[in-house]
Amino acid sequence: MNDRLKALADAGVSIWLDDLSRERLETGNLADLVRDSNVVGVTSNPAIFQSALAKGERYDAQVRELAAEGADVDRATLVITTDDVREACKVMRPTFDATDGVDGRVSIEVSPGLAHDTEQTVAEAAELYKTVGEPNVMIKIPGTEEGWPAITETIAAGISVNVTLIFGLEQYKNVMEAYVAGLEQAADNGHELADIHSVASFFVSRVDTEIDKRLDATTEGPGTDASLKGKAGVANARLAFKMYEEFFSGPRWEALEAKGARKQRPLWASTGVKNPDYDDTMYVVDLVVENTVNTMPEATLDAVADHGEVRGDRVRPFYADAEAHMAALAEAGIDYDDVIDVLLKEGVDKFVVAWDELQTTLGASLEAARS
């Protein structure tokens, strides 16, 4: 195995791949990454499936079969995406078994158009869980205000959840509260708490993208606050981990832990660096701390394998620095709450667009197959 990736795993970071396609499954690429690159989990999202469907001829035969069956685009989308996730779950099953369910997870997201519909999110989460039919699947639910009660209900039903699109600290606090409330209900419902797992996907690079843009547009002129650029994403994530440590402690949590409950691990998402001037491994190596997940696109995984430097815990020793940086941003006129609101709206909108494009592509393919 690659020494740098092994060092990252040894530091307590679970390496997940932020990508999935039928090509990866059928060529054995995913299995190779598990064997050679310490990959112990997979995340997918609407944009990932849209890209896979648009580029992949490997779906053509299944599309023809679905067309012959008279499947509409919603049915075809469900079948194709859950088939890929099911096969990925099978690849990851040995890791799932070896880690007692902590890793070996594959995530699939509810339709992004349901981000503000609690009831339908709960229903689709249950449908996805049943359709995939593998114990190591995780259902992704957006961390919107309407998503919080959906997280609670889904966890209460004994279904493991990956909460996605978390950008802000207050938002994150509500996500953790939703998880713990779900565990309490799951216990009341007779579920084995040790079997329920969750991660909280805290997005990193997009925070820098939005804040850097605002720093460049300050009234003092472009570049005035250049020393503040490119640091907010990591600082924000470090403060999230501080909240995580504080939240999962005390009598309420200890009562659940005594029943077998697992902590909801922070997952660093959006870890591909958007600005070419920045170190392409920064959202990995600067967020090393145990009991976390880092889900990476393959380009970032390759960069870490090539030149990522693992230097021990890069989170706990930097809490004060992170707080100081966020205070400096506020002093520079950056409205943190507005940044988070914008990022969450944009995040939902981007996934809705990707989902619509996926269904448009698939709909055209079904029509072509029927004709």
PyMOL commands that set and color helices and strands:
alter all, ss='L'
color gray80, all
select helices_A, chain A and resi 3-10+22-27+29-36+46-55+57-69+73-98+112-114+118-132+147-156+169-188+193-195+205-216+226-228+232-247+251-257+282-285+298-307+316-331+336-370
alter helices_A, ss='H'
color red, helices_A
select strands_A, chain A and resi 13-17+39-43+105-109+137-142+161-166+198-203+265-269+292-296
alter strands_A, ss='S'
color yellow, strands_A
deselect
rebuild
show_as cartoon
